[in-house]
């Protein structure tokens, strides 16, 4: 894949044994629609929604371990000390969850976490 002045250009390579004969016999300039999906390690289409929920759970853990996030909580008056355990306790309370795994099935808490992350990134840019 590359980019030129008109947009992105994707070159597609198809093994000769996998090209449908109808395509080879069609007129030059015939147009086709192609669908692409990302595949997982089992060569199956990836479920983007499952990926998103896994990512949101990871984000919660990453933030709580991030010393800058811990400083953000202290400097904004949210937490008393900059520690991972304080960040975890605050996040559970703020999101109304008892475990990060609950973020998979709680879209409101997941959305709130994304808002918190945006506030943190803004704070970090201005720090």
LOMITOR-260733 format. One record per residue: residue in one letter; x, y, z of N, C-alpha, C in turn. Coordinates in steps of 0.2 Angstrom, whole numbers, always signed. Example, Ala and Ser with C-alpha at 12.3 -4.5 7.8 and 13.67 -1.06 7.14 Angstrom:
residues 2
node res=A	n.xx=+66	n.yy=-28	n.zz=+39	ca.xx=+62	ca.yy=-22	ca.zz=+39	c.xx=+66	c.yy=-16	c.zz=+39
node res=S	n.xx=+64	n.yy=-11	n.zz=+35	ca.xx=+68	ca.yy=-5	ca.zz=+36	c.xx=+64	c.yy=+0	c.zz=+39
end
This chain:
residues 127
node res=X	n.xx=+4	n.yy=-6	n.zz=+0	ca.xx=+0	ca.yy=+0	ca.zz=+0	c.xx=+4	c.yy=+6	c.zz=+0
node res=X	n.xx=+3	n.yy=+11	n.zz=-4	ca.xx=+6	ca.yy=+17	ca.zz=-4	c.xx=+1	c.yy=+23	c.zz=-5
node res=X	n.xx=+4	n.yy=+29	n.zz=-4	ca.xx=-1	ca.yy=+35	ca.zz=-5	c.xx=+2	c.yy=+39	c.zz=-10
node res=X	n.xx=-3	n.yy=+42	n.zz=-15	ca.xx=-1	ca.yy=+47	ca.zz=-20	c.xx=-5	c.yy=+53	c.zz=-19
node res=X	n.xx=-5	n.yy=+57	n.zz=-23	ca.xx=-9	ca.yy=+64	ca.zz=-23	c.xx=-17	c.yy=+62	c.zz=-23
node res=X	n.xx=-19	n.yy=+57	n.zz=-26	ca.xx=-26	ca.yy=+55	ca.zz=-26	c.xx=-29	c.yy=+51	c.zz=-21
node res=X	n.xx=-24	n.yy=+48	n.zz=-16	ca.xx=-26	ca.yy=+44	ca.zz=-11	c.xx=-22	c.yy=+38	c.zz=-10
node res=X	n.xx=-24	n.yy=+33	n.zz=-7	ca.xx=-21	ca.yy=+27	ca.zz=-5	c.xx=-21	c.yy=+22	c.zz=-11
node res=X	n.xx=-16	n.yy=+19	n.zz=-13	ca.xx=-16	ca.yy=+14	ca.zz=-19	c.xx=-14	c.yy=+8	c.zz=-16
node res=X	n.xx=-19	n.yy=+3	n.zz=-16	ca.xx=-18	ca.yy=-4	ca.zz=-14	c.xx=-17	c.yy=-9	c.zz=-20
node res=X	n.xx=-11	n.yy=-12	n.zz=-20	ca.xx=-10	ca.yy=-17	ca.zz=-25	c.xx=-12	c.yy=-24	c.zz=-22
node res=X	n.xx=-15	n.yy=-27	n.zz=-26	ca.xx=-18	ca.yy=-34	ca.zz=-24	c.xx=-15	c.yy=-39	c.zz=-28
node res=X	n.xx=-12	n.yy=-44	n.zz=-25	ca.xx=-9	ca.yy=-50	ca.zz=-28	c.xx=-13	c.yy=-56	c.zz=-27
node res=X	n.xx=-15	n.yy=-60	n.zz=-32	ca.xx=-19	ca.yy=-66	ca.zz=-32	c.xx=-16	c.yy=-71	c.zz=-35
node res=X	n.xx=-15	n.yy=-77	n.zz=-32	ca.xx=-12	ca.yy=-83	ca.zz=-35	c.xx=-16	c.yy=-85	c.zz=-41
node res=X	n.xx=-13	n.yy=-87	n.zz=-46	ca.xx=-16	ca.yy=-89	ca.zz=-52	c.xx=-21	c.yy=-94	c.zz=-51
node res=X	n.xx=-20	n.yy=-99	n.zz=-47	ca.xx=-25	ca.yy=-104	ca.zz=-46	c.xx=-31	c.yy=-102	c.zz=-42
node res=X	n.xx=-31	n.yy=-96	n.zz=-39	ca.xx=-37	ca.yy=-93	ca.zz=-35	c.xx=-41	c.yy=-88	c.zz=-39
node res=X	n.xx=-39	n.yy=-86	n.zz=-45	ca.xx=-42	ca.yy=-81	ca.zz=-49	c.xx=-48	c.yy=-84	c.zz=-52
node res=X	n.xx=-54	n.yy=-82	n.zz=-51	ca.xx=-60	ca.yy=-84	ca.zz=-55	c.xx=-59	c.yy=-83	c.zz=-62
node res=X	n.xx=-61	n.yy=-88	n.zz=-66	ca.xx=-60	ca.yy=-87	ca.zz=-73	c.xx=-65	c.yy=-82	c.zz=-76
node res=X	n.xx=-70	n.yy=-80	n.zz=-73	ca.xx=-75	ca.yy=-75	ca.zz=-75	c.xx=-71	c.yy=-68	c.zz=-75
node res=X	n.xx=-67	n.yy=-67	n.zz=-70	ca.xx=-63	ca.yy=-61	ca.zz=-70	c.xx=-58	c.yy=-60	c.zz=-76
node res=X	n.xx=-55	n.yy=-66	n.zz=-77	ca.xx=-50	ca.yy=-66	ca.zz=-83	c.xx=-53	c.yy=-65	c.zz=-90
node res=X	n.xx=-60	n.yy=-67	n.zz=-90	ca.xx=-63	ca.yy=-66	ca.zz=-97	c.xx=-67	c.yy=-59	c.zz=-97
node res=X	n.xx=-67	n.yy=-56	n.zz=-92	ca.xx=-71	ca.yy=-49	ca.zz=-92	c.xx=-67	c.yy=-44	c.zz=-96
node res=X	n.xx=-71	n.yy=-39	n.zz=-98	ca.xx=-68	ca.yy=-34	ca.zz=-102	c.xx=-63	c.yy=-29	c.zz=-98
node res=X	n.xx=-58	n.yy=-27	n.zz=-101	ca.xx=-53	ca.yy=-22	ca.zz=-97	c.xx=-57	c.yy=-16	c.zz=-95
node res=X	n.xx=-56	n.yy=-15	n.zz=-89	ca.xx=-59	ca.yy=-9	ca.zz=-86	c.xx=-65	c.yy=-11	c.zz=-82
node res=X	n.xx=-67	n.yy=-17	n.zz=-82	ca.xx=-73	ca.yy=-19	ca.zz=-78	c.xx=-71	c.yy=-17	c.zz=-70
node res=X	n.xx=-76	n.yy=-15	n.zz=-67	ca.xx=-75	ca.yy=-13	ca.zz=-60	c.xx=-78	c.yy=-19	c.zz=-55
node res=X	n.xx=-75	n.yy=-20	n.zz=-50	ca.xx=-77	ca.yy=-24	ca.zz=-45	c.xx=-77	c.yy=-21	c.zz=-38
node res=X	n.xx=-81	n.yy=-24	n.zz=-33	ca.xx=-80	ca.yy=-22	ca.zz=-26	c.xx=-76	c.yy=-27	c.zz=-23
node res=X	n.xx=-72	n.yy=-25	n.zz=-18	ca.xx=-68	ca.yy=-30	ca.zz=-15	c.xx=-69	c.yy=-29	c.zz=-7
node res=X	n.xx=-70	n.yy=-34	n.zz=-3	ca.xx=-71	ca.yy=-33	ca.zz=+4	c.xx=-65	c.yy=-36	c.zz=+7
node res=X	n.xx=-62	n.yy=-32	n.zz=+12	ca.xx=-56	ca.yy=-34	ca.zz=+16	c.xx=-58	c.yy=-34	c.zz=+23
node res=X	n.xx=-56	n.yy=-39	n.zz=+27	ca.xx=-57	ca.yy=-40	ca.zz=+34	c.xx=-50	c.yy=-42	c.zz=+37
node res=X	n.xx=-48	n.yy=-39	n.zz=+43	ca.xx=-42	ca.yy=-42	ca.zz=+46	c.xx=-44	c.yy=-49	c.zz=+49
node res=X	n.xx=-39	n.yy=-53	n.zz=+48	ca.xx=-39	ca.yy=-60	ca.zz=+51	c.xx=-35	c.yy=-61	c.zz=+57
node res=X	n.xx=-37	n.yy=-65	n.zz=+61	ca.xx=-34	ca.yy=-67	ca.zz=+67	c.xx=-29	c.yy=-72	c.zz=+66
node res=X	n.xx=-26	n.yy=-75	n.zz=+72	ca.xx=-21	ca.yy=-80	ca.zz=+71	c.xx=-23	c.yy=-87	c.zz=+69
node res=X	n.xx=-30	n.yy=-87	n.zz=+69	ca.xx=-33	ca.yy=-94	ca.zz=+67	c.xx=-36	c.yy=-93	c.zz=+59
node res=X	n.xx=-33	n.yy=-88	n.zz=+56	ca.xx=-36	ca.yy=-86	ca.zz=+49	c.xx=-43	c.yy=-85	c.zz=+49
node res=X	n.xx=-46	n.yy=-83	n.zz=+54	ca.xx=-53	ca.yy=-81	ca.zz=+54	c.xx=-54	c.yy=-74	c.zz=+54
node res=X	n.xx=-60	n.yy=-71	n.zz=+52	ca.xx=-61	ca.yy=-64	ca.zz=+52	c.xx=-61	c.yy=-61	c.zz=+59
node res=X	n.xx=-57	n.yy=-56	n.zz=+60	ca.xx=-57	ca.yy=-53	ca.zz=+67	c.xx=-63	c.yy=-49	c.zz=+69
node res=X	n.xx=-65	n.yy=-50	n.zz=+75	ca.xx=-71	ca.yy=-47	ca.zz=+78	c.xx=-69	c.yy=-40	c.zz=+81
node res=X	n.xx=-70	n.yy=-35	n.zz=+77	ca.xx=-67	ca.yy=-28	ca.zz=+80	c.xx=-70	c.yy=-26	c.zz=+86
node res=X	n.xx=-76	n.yy=-28	n.zz=+88	ca.xx=-79	ca.yy=-26	ca.zz=+94	c.xx=-76	c.yy=-30	c.zz=+100
node res=X	n.xx=-74	n.yy=-36	n.zz=+99	ca.xx=-70	ca.yy=-40	ca.zz=+104	c.xx=-64	c.yy=-37	c.zz=+105
node res=X	n.xx=-60	n.yy=-35	n.zz=+100	ca.xx=-54	ca.yy=-31	ca.zz=+100	c.xx=-54	c.yy=-25	c.zz=+104
node res=X	n.xx=-60	n.yy=-21	n.zz=+103	ca.xx=-61	ca.yy=-15	ca.zz=+106	c.xx=-61	c.yy=-16	c.zz=+114
node res=X	n.xx=-65	n.yy=-21	n.zz=+116	ca.xx=-66	ca.yy=-22	ca.zz=+123	c.xx=-60	c.yy=-25	c.zz=+126
node res=X	n.xx=-56	n.yy=-29	n.zz=+122	ca.xx=-50	ca.yy=-31	ca.zz=+125	c.xx=-45	c.yy=-25	c.zz=+126
node res=X	n.xx=-45	n.yy=-20	n.zz=+121	ca.xx=-41	ca.yy=-14	ca.zz=+121	c.xx=-43	c.yy=-10	c.zz=+127
node res=X	n.xx=-49	n.yy=-9	n.zz=+129	ca.xx=-52	ca.yy=-5	ca.zz=+134	c.xx=-50	c.yy=-7	c.zz=+141
node res=X	n.xx=-50	n.yy=-14	n.zz=+141	ca.xx=-48	ca.yy=-17	ca.zz=+148	c.xx=-40	c.yy=-16	c.zz=+149
node res=X	n.xx=-36	n.yy=-17	n.zz=+143	ca.xx=-29	ca.yy=-16	ca.zz=+144	c.xx=-28	c.yy=-8	c.zz=+145
node res=X	n.xx=-32	n.yy=-4	n.zz=+142	ca.xx=-30	ca.yy=+3	ca.zz=+144	c.xx=-31	c.yy=+5	c.zz=+151
node res=X	n.xx=-36	n.yy=+2	n.zz=+154	ca.xx=-37	ca.yy=+3	ca.zz=+161	c.xx=-31	c.yy=+1	c.zz=+165
node res=X	n.xx=-28	n.yy=-5	n.zz=+164	ca.xx=-22	ca.yy=-7	ca.zz=+167	c.xx=-16	c.yy=-3	c.zz=+166
node res=X	n.xx=-15	n.yy=-1	n.zz=+159	ca.xx=-10	ca.yy=+3	ca.zz=+157	c.xx=-10	c.yy=+10	c.zz=+161
node res=X	n.xx=-16	n.yy=+13	n.zz=+161	ca.xx=-16	ca.yy=+20	ca.zz=+164	c.xx=-14	c.yy=+19	c.zz=+172
node res=X	n.xx=-17	n.yy=+14	n.zz=+175	ca.xx=-16	ca.yy=+14	ca.zz=+182	c.xx=-8	c.yy=+13	c.zz=+184
node res=X	n.xx=-5	n.yy=+9	n.zz=+179	ca.xx=+2	ca.yy=+8	ca.zz=+180	c.xx=+7	c.yy=+14	c.zz=+178
node res=X	n.xx=+4	n.yy=+19	n.zz=+174	ca.xx=+7	ca.yy=+25	ca.zz=+172	c.xx=+9	c.yy=+30	c.zz=+177
node res=X	n.xx=+15	n.yy=+31	n.zz=+178	ca.xx=+17	ca.yy=+36	ca.zz=+184	c.xx=+14	c.yy=+43	c.zz=+182
node res=X	n.xx=+14	n.yy=+45	n.zz=+175	ca.xx=+11	ca.yy=+51	ca.zz=+173	c.xx=+4	c.yy=+51	c.zz=+175
node res=X	n.xx=+0	n.yy=+46	n.zz=+174	ca.xx=-7	ca.yy=+46	ca.zz=+175	c.xx=-8	c.yy=+47	c.zz=+183
node res=X	n.xx=-4	n.yy=+43	n.zz=+187	ca.xx=-4	ca.yy=+44	ca.zz=+194	c.xx=-3	c.yy=+51	c.zz=+196
node res=X	n.xx=+2	n.yy=+55	n.zz=+193	ca.xx=+3	ca.yy=+62	ca.zz=+194	c.xx=-3	c.yy=+66	c.zz=+192
node res=X	n.xx=-6	n.yy=+64	n.zz=+187	ca.xx=-12	ca.yy=+68	ca.zz=+184	c.xx=-17	c.yy=+68	c.zz=+190
node res=X	n.xx=-18	n.yy=+62	n.zz=+193	ca.xx=-23	ca.yy=+61	ca.zz=+198	c.xx=-22	c.yy=+65	c.zz=+204
node res=X	n.xx=-15	n.yy=+66	n.zz=+206	ca.xx=-13	ca.yy=+70	ca.zz=+212	c.xx=-14	c.yy=+77	c.zz=+210
node res=X	n.xx=-11	n.yy=+79	n.zz=+204	ca.xx=-11	ca.yy=+86	ca.zz=+203	c.xx=-18	c.yy=+89	c.zz=+201
node res=X	n.xx=-23	n.yy=+85	n.zz=+199	ca.xx=-30	ca.yy=+87	ca.zz=+198	c.xx=-34	c.yy=+87	c.zz=+204
node res=X	n.xx=-31	n.yy=+84	n.zz=+210	ca.xx=-34	ca.yy=+84	ca.zz=+216	c.xx=-39	c.yy=+78	c.zz=+217
node res=X	n.xx=-38	n.yy=+73	n.zz=+212	ca.xx=-42	ca.yy=+67	ca.zz=+213	c.xx=-39	c.yy=+62	c.zz=+218
node res=X	n.xx=-33	n.yy=+61	n.zz=+218	ca.xx=-30	ca.yy=+56	ca.zz=+222	c.xx=-25	c.yy=+60	c.zz=+227
node res=X	n.xx=-24	n.yy=+57	n.zz=+233	ca.xx=-19	ca.yy=+60	ca.zz=+238	c.xx=-12	c.yy=+58	c.zz=+237
node res=X	n.xx=-11	n.yy=+52	n.zz=+234	ca.xx=-4	ca.yy=+50	ca.zz=+233	c.xx=-3	c.yy=+47	c.zz=+226
node res=X	n.xx=+3	n.yy=+47	n.zz=+223	ca.xx=+4	ca.yy=+45	ca.zz=+216	c.xx=+6	c.yy=+37	c.zz=+217
node res=X	n.xx=+1	n.yy=+33	n.zz=+217	ca.xx=+3	ca.yy=+26	ca.zz=+217	c.xx=-2	c.yy=+22	c.zz=+213
node res=X	n.xx=+0	n.yy=+16	n.zz=+211	ca.xx=-4	ca.yy=+12	ca.zz=+207	c.xx=-10	c.yy=+10	c.zz=+210
node res=X	n.xx=-9	n.yy=+8	n.zz=+217	ca.xx=-15	ca.yy=+6	ca.zz=+221	c.xx=-20	c.yy=+11	c.zz=+221
node res=X	n.xx=-18	n.yy=+17	n.zz=+222	ca.xx=-23	ca.yy=+23	ca.zz=+223	c.xx=-26	c.yy=+24	c.zz=+216
node res=X	n.xx=-23	n.yy=+24	n.zz=+211	ca.xx=-26	ca.yy=+24	ca.zz=+204	c.xx=-31	c.yy=+19	c.zz=+203
node res=X	n.xx=-29	n.yy=+13	n.zz=+205	ca.xx=-34	ca.yy=+7	ca.zz=+204	c.xx=-40	c.yy=+8	c.zz=+208
node res=X	n.xx=-40	n.yy=+10	n.zz=+214	ca.xx=-45	ca.yy=+11	ca.zz=+219	c.xx=-50	c.yy=+17	c.zz=+216
node res=X	n.xx=-46	n.yy=+23	n.zz=+214	ca.xx=-50	ca.yy=+28	ca.zz=+211	c.xx=-54	c.yy=+26	c.zz=+205
node res=X	n.xx=-50	n.yy=+23	n.zz=+200	ca.xx=-54	ca.yy=+21	ca.zz=+194	c.xx=-60	c.yy=+16	c.zz=+195
node res=X	n.xx=-59	n.yy=+11	n.zz=+199	ca.xx=-65	ca.yy=+7	ca.zz=+201	c.xx=-71	c.yy=+11	c.zz=+203
node res=X	n.xx=-69	n.yy=+15	n.zz=+208	ca.xx=-75	ca.yy=+19	ca.zz=+211	c.xx=-78	c.yy=+24	c.zz=+205
node res=X	n.xx=-73	n.yy=+27	n.zz=+202	ca.xx=-76	ca.yy=+32	ca.zz=+197	c.xx=-80	c.yy=+29	c.zz=+191
node res=X	n.xx=-78	n.yy=+23	n.zz=+189	ca.xx=-81	ca.yy=+20	ca.zz=+184	c.xx=-87	c.yy=+15	c.zz=+186
node res=X	n.xx=-87	n.yy=+14	n.zz=+193	ca.xx=-93	ca.yy=+10	ca.zz=+196	c.xx=-92	c.yy=+3	c.zz=+194
node res=X	n.xx=-86	n.yy=+0	n.zz=+194	ca.xx=-84	ca.yy=-7	ca.zz=+193	c.xx=-80	c.yy=-10	c.zz=+198
node res=X	n.xx=-80	n.yy=-16	n.zz=+199	ca.xx=-76	ca.yy=-19	ca.zz=+204	c.xx=-70	c.yy=-23	c.zz=+201
node res=X	n.xx=-70	n.yy=-23	n.zz=+195	ca.xx=-64	ca.yy=-26	ca.zz=+191	c.xx=-64	c.yy=-24	c.zz=+184
node res=X	n.xx=-58	n.yy=-23	n.zz=+181	ca.xx=-57	ca.yy=-21	ca.zz=+174	c.xx=-61	c.yy=-25	c.zz=+169
node res=X	n.xx=-62	n.yy=-31	n.zz=+171	ca.xx=-65	ca.yy=-36	ca.zz=+166	c.xx=-72	c.yy=-34	c.zz=+165
node res=X	n.xx=-75	n.yy=-30	n.zz=+170	ca.xx=-82	ca.yy=-27	ca.zz=+169	c.xx=-83	c.yy=-22	c.zz=+163
node res=X	n.xx=-77	n.yy=-19	n.zz=+161	ca.xx=-77	ca.yy=-15	ca.zz=+156	c.xx=-79	c.yy=-18	c.zz=+149
node res=X	n.xx=-79	n.yy=-24	n.zz=+148	ca.xx=-81	ca.yy=-28	ca.zz=+142	c.xx=-88	c.yy=-28	c.zz=+141
node res=X	n.xx=-92	n.yy=-28	n.zz=+147	ca.xx=-99	ca.yy=-28	ca.zz=+146	c.xx=-103	c.yy=-22	c.zz=+149
node res=X	n.xx=-99	n.yy=-16	n.zz=+150	ca.xx=-102	ca.yy=-10	ca.zz=+153	c.xx=-100	c.yy=-4	c.zz=+148
node res=X	n.xx=-104	n.yy=-3	n.zz=+143	ca.xx=-102	ca.yy=+2	ca.zz=+138	c.xx=-101	c.yy=+9	c.zz=+141
node res=X	n.xx=-105	n.yy=+11	n.zz=+146	ca.xx=-105	ca.yy=+17	ca.zz=+149	c.xx=-99	c.yy=+18	c.zz=+153
node res=X	n.xx=-96	n.yy=+13	n.zz=+157	ca.xx=-90	ca.yy=+14	ca.zz=+160	c.xx=-84	c.yy=+14	c.zz=+155
node res=X	n.xx=-85	n.yy=+10	n.zz=+150	ca.xx=-79	ca.yy=+10	ca.zz=+144	c.xx=-79	c.yy=+17	c.zz=+141
node res=X	n.xx=-85	n.yy=+20	n.zz=+140	ca.xx=-85	ca.yy=+27	ca.zz=+137	c.xx=-82	c.yy=+32	c.zz=+142
node res=X	n.xx=-84	n.yy=+31	n.zz=+148	ca.xx=-81	ca.yy=+36	ca.zz=+153	c.xx=-73	c.yy=+35	c.zz=+154
node res=X	n.xx=-71	n.yy=+29	n.zz=+153	ca.xx=-64	ca.yy=+28	ca.zz=+153	c.xx=-60	c.yy=+32	c.zz=+148
node res=X	n.xx=-63	n.yy=+31	n.zz=+142	ca.xx=-61	ca.yy=+35	ca.zz=+136	c.xx=-60	c.yy=+42	c.zz=+137
node res=X	n.xx=-66	n.yy=+45	n.zz=+140	ca.xx=-66	ca.yy=+52	ca.zz=+142	c.xx=-60	c.yy=+54	c.zz=+147
node res=X	n.xx=-59	n.yy=+50	n.zz=+152	ca.xx=-54	ca.yy=+51	ca.zz=+157	c.xx=-47	c.yy=+51	c.zz=+153
node res=X	n.xx=-46	n.yy=+46	n.zz=+148	ca.xx=-40	ca.yy=+45	ca.zz=+145	c.xx=-39	c.yy=+52	c.zz=+141
node res=X	n.xx=-44	n.yy=+54	n.zz=+138	ca.xx=-43	ca.yy=+61	ca.zz=+134	c.xx=-41	c.yy=+66	c.zz=+138
node res=X	n.xx=-44	n.yy=+67	n.zz=+144	ca.xx=-43	ca.yy=+72	ca.zz=+149	c.xx=-35	c.yy=+71	c.zz=+151
node res=X	n.xx=-33	n.yy=+65	n.zz=+152	ca.xx=-26	ca.yy=+64	ca.zz=+154	c.xx=-21	c.yy=+66	c.zz=+149
node res=X	n.xx=-23	n.yy=+64	n.zz=+142	ca.xx=-19	ca.yy=+66	ca.zz=+137	c.xx=-18	c.yy=+74	c.zz=+136
node res=X	n.xx=-24	n.yy=+77	n.zz=+137	ca.xx=-24	ca.yy=+85	ca.zz=+137	c.xx=-19	c.yy=+87	c.zz=+142
node res=X	n.xx=-20	n.yy=+85	n.zz=+148	ca.xx=-16	ca.yy=+87	ca.zz=+154	c.xx=-9	c.yy=+86	c.zz=+152
node res=X	n.xx=-7	n.yy=+80	n.zz=+150	ca.xx=+0	ca.yy=+78	ca.zz=+148	c.xx=+3	c.yy=+83	c.zz=+143
node res=X	n.xx=-1	n.yy=+85	n.zz=+138	ca.xx=+1	ca.yy=+90	ca.zz=+133	c.xx=+3	c.yy=+97	c.zz=+136
node res=X	n.xx=-1	n.yy=+99	n.zz=+141	ca.xx=+0	ca.yy=+105	ca.zz=+144	c.xx=+5	c.yy=+105	c.zz=+150
node res=X	n.xx=+7	n.yy=+99	n.zz=+152	ca.xx=+11	ca.yy=+99	ca.zz=+158	c.xx=+18	c.yy=+100	c.zz=+156
end
